[in-house]
Amino acid sequence: MNQEAVWDIRPDLPSDAPALLVLSHAGGSAHAYLDWEPLIPPHVRLLIGQYPGRGARYSEPLPTDVDDLAEQLYQVLRDQPRLHVLGHSMGALVAFELALRLERAGRPPAGLIVSAARAAHLENPRPVHPERLDDEEMAAELGVRGGTAPELLEDPDMRAMVLRVIRADFALDDAYRHTGPVPALSCPLTVLGGEDDPVVPIADLKAWHQLTTGSGHTSMFPGGHFYFSDDLPTVLSAVAGVLPADRRNS
């Protein structure tokens, strides 16, 4: 496995153990999701995607579209068995495109979990248009959404690095829309969101269920766009509920 593109947080687990891949929000990196590890069932492999242009991949070109991100992940994970894919915000769009590639290859994921994102076949209801915003306006947009530590925007060098990535990610999030057949998937689909999310209306969350013929449900939690930061154990307990049980204990 390409350890720069996909971090394997539990490398000692068997390669055929059920796996959960986590894909981050716009501007995010794998580091932001490391604190999930203690709350994921111990028999589940935890994989975290690291997009180009950040961390050890900083020198790589920033992605230009969601398809590019999904294709890179597909090349790494196309043979991964028992794979559940979870994406937050922009990561949900990448997760959908990865699931679509797996479906087309005859290896649909065991489940898709989408968080705080409009359904992939809908237009962005709140495009950012980063090309029209100066740095102060971009920083204000991040404040509305949350999820970015304020200290990262206070240091000039860190601010420049963060905004470079954010601008690229927001541009591809603005432009993305699935225009193929609906439904497109056969896997179970779980939708998660914040009750007070200022970015994604609840109706746009629930529309995800139109994209699969598989089972699914929606769970809403108190909080905004990064609702899980308010009560991570409760949210990840809901995630654990759709992952397979440990066969060794059955």
N, C-alpha and C positions, 0 to 999 in steps of 0.2 A: 504494500500500500504506500502511496506517495504521502509521506509524513508531513510534508509542507502544505499540501492541499487539504488533507484530512488528518486530523489528530486522532490517534487511537489512545484514549485515556485509560483503557483497561486492557493492555496488550496481553496479559496473562490468561484471559478468558479464551476458550476454544473459538476457532475461526467460524464455526457453525452455530455459535450461540446467537440468540436474538440480539439485534443491534438497533440502536437509536442514533440516527444522524441528526445533529442540531445545526441549523443554518441561521446566521445572524442577520440582524437588521441593517439598514443603510448606515454606512459609516462604522459598523461594528466589526469586531474581530473575534477570533476564537477565544481569546483571553476573557472576554466578557461573560462567557458561559462556563468557565471552569468551576465556579462555585455550585453548579448543578450536580456535580459528580456524587457527593455524599447522599443525595436525595433520589438518585436513580436506583432501581432495584439492582442488587449486587450481581445477579446472574445475567444482566443485560450489558452488552458491549456498548460503551459510550463513544461515539465518533463526533467530532466537531469540525465543521468545514472552516477553512481559512481562505478567504478570497485573495486574489492577487492585489498587490499594491499596499499591503499592510503586513506588519510583523516581519518574519523571515522572508516574506514574498514582496517586500517593499519595492525592490528594484524592478519587479515585473510590471508591465503595462497595466494600468487600471482597466477593468472590464468596460466594454462599450455597450453591451446589452445583456439581458437576463439569459438569453439563449447561450451566450458564450460561457457564463458561469455554470449553467446546468450541464453543458457538454463536457466541461473539464471534470466535473464531479462524476458524471456518468462514466467516463473513461476509467476512473479510479474504482468505482463501486458497482459496475455492471454485473459482476459475478458474486456480490455479497449476498448471502442467503438471509432470509428472515429479517429483512431491513424495514424498519419504520423510519419515516422521514418527518422531521419537525422543523418548520421555518417560522421565524418571527418577523412580522412586518414585511420588508422587501424579501427577507429570507423565505417567506411563504410562497412567493412567486417563483423563486428559484427552486424550492422544494417541489412545486407543482410541475415545473418543466422537467425536473429530474424524474419524477414519477411518470410523466408522459413518455419519456424516453425508455424507461424500464418497461412500461406497458407495451409499447410498440415492439420491443425486443422479445416479448413473450415472458418477461420476468417481472410482473407488477410488484410493487412494494407490498409488504405485509400490512401497511397502513400509512396514511398521510395525516399529519397533524398540522393545522395551520393556525397561526396566532396573529391577531391584530392586523389583518390585511384584508383589503377588498378581494372579492372573488376574482379569479384570474381572467374571466371573460368580460369583466366590467371595465369601463374606462376609469381612470384615476379620478375620484370625485374631488380631490384636493391637490392638484399638481403644484409642485413647489416652484418650478421654473428657475432653477439655480442660476442660469445664465443672466437673469435679470436682477439678481440680488447682489448687493455688496457684502463685504464680510460681516458688518454689523447686522444686516438684515438676515444673513444666514445664521448667525449666532442666535438671533431672536427666534427663528424658526425651530432651532434645536431646543430652545427653552420651552416652547409650546409642547413639543413631543416628549421631552425628557430623554433619559437614557444616556446622556453625555455628562460626564463629571465636570462641574464648573471649572475646576482647576486646569483642565485641559485647554480651556478657552482663554485663560488668564495669561499663560505663558506665550509670548509671541511665536516662538519656534514651534511649540506643540500646536498652537492654534492654526498655524499655516498647514501643518501636516494633517490635522483633523479635517479642516475645511476642504483641502485638496481631495480627500477621499469622499467626504460627504457630497460635494458637488457632483462628482462622477456617479455616485450611487443614486442620488436623487434624480439625475437626468435619465438614467435607465429605468428607474421606477416610474417616472412620469410617462415614459413612452410605451411601457409594456402593456400589451393586452393580448390574451389568447383569442385567436380568430378561427380556430379549427372547430371540429364537431363538439357538440355538447349533448350528452355527457361524453367525457373523454377517457375516464378511468373506470376500473372495476373494483378497486380496493376500498376498504373501509376508510371513512374520512371523519376526523374529529376537528371541530372548530372551537377555538378558545378566544376570548376577548375581554376587554375591560368595559364595565358598564358606563364609564364616563370618558371613554376615548374621544378626544376632540378631532381625531384624524379619520377614523373609520366608522361610519354609521352601522348600527346593528343589522340593518337590512342587507348591507353589502357583505357583512360577515356570513349571514345565513345563506346567501346565494351560492356559497361554496358547494352546498349539497346538490346543486344542479349539475355538478361536474363529474359525478360518479354514479354508477349503478349499485355501488356497494352500500353497506349500512353506514350509519353515522349519527352524530348528535352534536349539539352546541352547548358549551358551558361558559357562562359569563361570570366574571369576578369583579369585586369592587376595585376601582382604580381607573387609571387612564391608559395611555398607549403602552406604557411599560408597567401594566397592572401587576405582573408577577413579582416586581421588586418590593411590593407591599407585603406579600405573604407567599414567598416562594414555596415553602413546604406544602401548603394547600394546593397550589397550582400543580406542582410536580406529583402530588398524590393523584390528581386527576389524570395526569399523563401516564403514571404507572398503571392506572386502572385499564388502559387500553393496550398495554403491552402484555405479551404472553407470560403466564405464570412459570415459575421454576419447575421444570419437569422432574428434577431430582427430588422434589418434595411431594410429588404426587403418587 
